Amino acid sequence: MKNLETVILDANEAVASVAYRLSEVIAIYPITPSSPMGEWSDQWKEEGKKNIWGSIPVVAEMQSEGGAAGALHGALQAGALSTTFTASQGLLLMIPNMYKIAGELTASVMHVTARAVATHALSIFGDHSDVMGCRSTGYAMLCSNSVQEAADLALIAHIATLESRIPFLHFFDGFRTSHEVNKIIPIGDEDIRALLDDSFVIAHRERALSPDRPILRGSAQNPDVFFQAREACNPFYRATPTIVQHVMDRFAAQTGRSYKLFDYAGAPDAERVIMLMGSGAGAAEETVLRLIASGEKIGILKIRLFRPFDASAFLSALPRTVQSIAVLDRTKEPGSLGEPLYQDVITALAESAADGTSRFAQNPRVVGGRYGLASKEFTPAMVKGIFDELKKKRPKNHFTIGIEDDVTHTSLSYDPEFSTEDPRTIRALFYGLGSDGTVGANKNSIKIIGSQTDNYAQGYFVYDSKKSGSVTTSHLRFGPEPITSTYLITKANFIACHQFSFLERMDVLAAVAPGAVFLLNTPYGPDEIWTHLPRKIQATILEKKLQFYVIHGYKVAQAAGMGNRINTIMQTCFFAISGVLPRDEAIVQIKKAIKKTYGKRGEAVVQQNFEAVDAALAHLHQVTVPGAVSATFDILPAIPAAAPQFVRDVLGTIAAGLGDSLPVSALAAGGTFPTGTAQWEKRNIAQEIPVWDKDICIQCGKCVMVCPHAVIRAKVFDTSYAAIAPSTFKTAKPKWRAMEQELYSLQVSPEDCTGCALCVEVCPVKSKSEAKHKALNMEAQLPLRSAENENWAFFESLPSVDRSRVNHGQVKDVQLLDPLFEFSGACAGCGETPYIKLLTQLFGDRLFIANATGCSSIYGGNLPTTPYTVNKQGRGPTWSNSLFEDNAEFGLGMRIAADQQKEFAEELLTRLAPIVGEDLAQATLSADQSTESGIEAQRVRVEKIRSILAKIETGVEWANARNLRAIADSLVRKSVWIVGGDGWAYDIGFGGLDHVLASGKNVNVLVLDTEVYSNTGGQMSKSTPRGAVAKFAAGGKPNSKKDLAMEAVSYGSVYVARVALGGSDTQVIKAFQEAEAHNGPSLIIAYSHCIAHGFDLVHGLEQQKAAVLSGYWPLMRYNPALRSEGKNPFQLDSKAPSIPLKEYAYREARYTMLARSHPEAAKTLLSEAQDDVERQWRVYSSRAAMPGRGETPHIAPPEGEEEVVAIGKGREE
Amino acid sequence: MIDLSTDYLGLRLKSPLVISSTPLSNVVGNVRQMEDCGAAAIVLPSVFEEQLSLESRALDHDLSRGTDSYSESLSYLPDFNDYRTGIDTYLEYLAKVKSSVSIPVLASINGATPGGWVRYAREVEAAGADAIELNTYALATDPGTSGSQVEQQLIDLVSQVRATIKIPLAVKLSSQFTSIPALAAGLDRAGVNGLVLFNRFYQPDFDIENLCVVPRLAFSRPDELLLRLHWVAILYGHIDTDLAITGGVHSAEDVLKGVMAGANVTMMTSAIHINGIGHIATILMGLKQWMADHEHESIRQMRGALSRRAVPDTSPFDRGNYIKTLSSYTLQQPAL
């Protein structure tokens, strides 16, 4: 064992551990990729872990990052040592407070997982654009390049801030560092104590506000003094670099790990130098060390303290011999002369040259370049490409590296084959499915190897953009030296493919090194597998002389009762054939890890994993590889050739995992994409799909309604199509009046189905001769795929039902309307997507959607393909995502614009009436668009107007005609929907939402209420119910869920509904229709079961029903229109609670895990939650029971004669 | 002075009225009340290995579902350091009950695997149980398993548990065995200290409206006692193990019948669900009253008085019972 004190963790955990121990108040808010730091803090707090002073920090989740920054500021002012964690947009929301905190010279540290800021698109991945947006706040900025550094510099930042009074922004690269698992030496309490001088802590407290020694801070200053006062901070900034270096030196003395403000590595007489900060330094330094060994005179300067920028330390860190420098920025500032670090370097060099203090033999030439935006790979090959460029007489300035810029030609070329991988390092790649446990097992393997051998270990995990059936790629390195390779593995000596189906569309051996080991999980044995491999895979196995092993992992897993969890089985195989550990010892260690990981979940889980491990080796076989390629088939393209060109060539390339190869010209500037693309990405993730029994189906449409992925659809069509239908295409007699003479079909898209089985679960029909047989039954997909594909294609070709023929208020009828939201990558069984799909069925062809950031913006708008689509006329939802916090306002803007354009169009039409025709103009201006047929008639009129206007090419009205043609569509009624989750509606966007609801504008708000921040991993929101466990509420949420519905009801003018598909699907449709019809703001709060609730989502609708039956989720509608009819606008659509809350709640792990871990607390919270339910029911039911228009008679002023009489009678009595 | 005391599993009990497994015993206050009302001992609710395994697996699935699939949400719930998934809760409760009452407390175990039976038995013994009742409710649904195989599996299982623990061991049996005396003798040889007759089958009901089979749990009826009386009366005196009757005991008369059949104790659940815990005192009072009225001095005195070997005419226990019932039935029919 090299060092017993090493630990294996990622930077988020390492940094949070330091921050937690050095804080008293931790203000948090979830944002990727920083959320785990808040989660760790909350969990440690629940576990009673103490900080360095022996107290448990307060961990407070706020409603937004802006709120967290405010709380941080306040806590600091009141004298607490405080911290926060954030990234990207979250950091931007903190900026106003950052100016204040820095302006007031307040010691504190915020830890930032540096992440791209949303511009033309959102990205959750790492670059420095967020951090660089904070340059002018006055924060010191300290950058860590690796997991070890993140731990170390976290401590250095906390110490330096106390000594300098300058607040620190400590940052490290999102995902690449924050989520990289590495073997590091942790910061011990003794390290903290050695560096921490309590006198600075006391000084911090003495500067705080206190009524016992009152002060005032935060004055308003006038032109006379503001400027001078602002300059008063200068000495502190001047002193800070020296303080930081001193702290670094003390840290080095304590730990042996030495850091400089600017760390140079490379040849002392280097002529070419690259400088950068962040994780890219790992790849760059590795390259430099490799190249100087072959005599190159090069070096790298790693920038650690970016602000305050110490020019003197910077200049003295560079070799005097340097002739050319490439300054790399991981950010883009469009329109600037260069990115921030480049500009600083230029300034520092220019100033030293200008004042004659330059120490260089000759003034070096400096070029700037951008790299690695949004976690774009940055590899030694690229580093070498840059050094090669620096050799040139006139190296390219303002270059990019890592992409092909064929538009403005900024990019440098490089040889991608160049590699600096240490041959002693074992490099293993694992392809898994999200649900099969591959990543978890690999994290365990890293711990085993890192702790039980002398090896260093590194793990980095890549996930695709889908939440269901996602492909995970694990990159593991093990070796005798510390692993600093901050890039993905491209030459693996071990590759495991844990899903046989991946071979169909992925070249899993693309990164295989010669002589490597290939492990495949497959139902085919060693003697039969060869014939089932695509040509390319066969060829690679032969060409690279791979050692090829197979195992039927699923067979072993199922025998052990583990279902699809093949994690420990594949892990056992990896150890058995990789030789990293002796086989027996490896099994002992795997079992130890199983016990540690699963022991707390119960002996049964441990035992089944043990059984799986023991059985694994018996099923592992080496394949005797034939001598030649024999396959007659090859890997299929990710997108079929029949797709439109852009979908095939661009989106298809991304879907194939080759998006890095796309040049700039392939992607439109501005971030606009066509809709209707998800249909082309066939993912085949369902092992079983529903099969229709037409003979017993009652055509109720519930399956169509509930399908989260719109893969099961119904149509009624003319009998003449039967003649050209595929032989296995099924039809039945429609159960609609006036449609009996046509044909009905219920069809499944086999390759798009996720196999969630919600449709089967909701099917109310049971066979009279075999109760388990329903009108829909799950059957194996593979044997059905081909025929059902043909049937699906035929079904798609059938005409859609005329929308005017069906009743848009009935589930049975709505099933026949085309969904314009299909095949999203949402979780299998998602509770949100059925509502969105319904929205598109009802109003999709005239629908604007403003979508808050969250799950719905990810499955709604994440590349490569997106689910919003168009109908046969080419109309469909138009969708956009602005931010998280501003979605209500964003949607309101859409509404205002649509209204404004309509008004302008009406004005133009009035002006042009003589040309268009008075009758047509009048009919258009006064059209009744309250019905589908009314809207369709208006579309026909608008088209007619357009064609008339198209003929006007000259004359006085030409300009008006041209303008009206451009906006004539606005004359057709549009529906604006503001869609988002509870994190947005209840928390970060609540202020805006409230304002929009108060605006009176005709917008509709759909809150997909999952009761947690689902997209970031289940953090508590104000919608989280009392007693439920969530991230940031590890002890169970102590207070009740906010009643957003009643807050909106309080306006009296807002249409409000609480709905749950499983409670009453008819009520859902009614609410959607009424909300849309309401000429004012509407709010629908939709119960959305979620994977974060901790139950099998196949029971999603049952859970929704239980929520309603228990009274937890009363169904209600508040329709202001009823008041004008003299009716109570408040209608209760569900009955009084008929089951106790416990019966609903204790089917979900979010509740039961508390009962299992903290039974007493759970009991108390459950009892209080039951009280909440009863209290809520009393309020709702009494509100619904109010007579008249819903006001109590003694409060409402008398309006009419009858009421006066009534009051008079009362007096008489 | 009327003596209600009896011996069961080597434990000296103040009366023959024992409370068998009931959810009411999940609350310490109820157990205390049972003791106050005169219950001689209680059998705690059964710990079901299958249930614990299922819950443990469910927790694992629930905490694993969706994890490590998407970069923004690598998990969905916080993971605690510990969960009470196993028998720990049961053991804690057992210890708590033990410290709260002075009457004997019997643990009840329903295992699913050989390892589970033995492990649980060892653990409840360590937690302070005065005795263990093995609840061997199992259904043979495999046509390939013969009756003798089922019986042998049971005997083997009991032998394993017996070898593991030192405290007394009772086995609760199903009535669905071909030869109950032979099985009882086998269990006797295996070292079991008591037999509890019988488990009640929780037969599911059919919901013909919704075409589904639903679990049904109904209270026992007094007429269910007859089956128990029958077999206890047959076994009494032929085996060394103690005997207990459970199922259908609702009144003082039922207790007396059970004792006279040969039971050391009678066990009750449904009657206190129906009548409340105070029913225990009512029964004991009735018991004393009946004994006083009939000048019986002690329970021990009357035990087995109506057992098969104690009655002059054994035909009611034998095939004669069947024939007699039928023949008396024919006499009641109108003449053709």
Interface residues (C-beta under 8 A of the other chain):
Chain A: T32 P33 S35 P36 E39 D42 Q43 E46 E47 I124 F175 H179 G434 S435 G437 T438 V439 G440 F461 V462 Y463 K466 K467 S470 T472 G561 G563 R565 Y598 K600 R601 G602 E603 A604 V605 Q608 K766 K768 A771 C827 I858 V1012 S1014 N1015 T1016 G1017 G1018 V1029 A1030 K1031 A1034 I1091 A1092 G1094 F1095 D1096 E1148 A1149 R1150 T1152 M1153 R1156 S1157 P1159
Chain B: L52 S53 L54 E55 S56 R57 A58 L59 D60 H61 D62 L63 S64 R65 G66 T67 D68 S69 Y70 S71 E72 S73 L74 S75 Y76 L77 P78 F80 N81 D82 Y83 R84 T85 G86 T89 N210 L211 C212 V213
